[in-house]
Amino acid sequence: MWECEWARKLLTEDIVVPTTYRYPTEEILTMSQSEVIDHIRSGAIFGAAEVDISVPVNLIETFDDFPPIFKNAEVNPDFEKQKQQQQPPNKI
């Protein structure tokens, strides 16, 4: 279906467009480990989780060589040029 057809359909037919889904735990900003487990078991939360991971100061050197799970990076034209320069040329 084309976009114009959908727009016409919305105007001429009684179509209920669902609103954004609100998660049952959306208003909870912090949870303990047991609360997270309880919510997973009940089905209130699922999928991916955004977490803050910290290491005690006395163990930072122990875990210093572990790569991050995710890395936030700003991607701009200079970043792309650097990545291309780091890759070896393709041999055909």
QUIPE-V108953 format. One record per helix or strand of 2 or more residues. SS is the DSSP state (a for helix, b for strand). FROM is the first residue (numbers start at 1). LEN is the number of residues. If there is no record, write none. Layout:
# QUIPE-V108953
SS_FROM_LEN + SS_FROM_LEN
This chain:
# QUIPE-V108953
a_3_10 + a_33_10 + a_57_3 + a_77_10
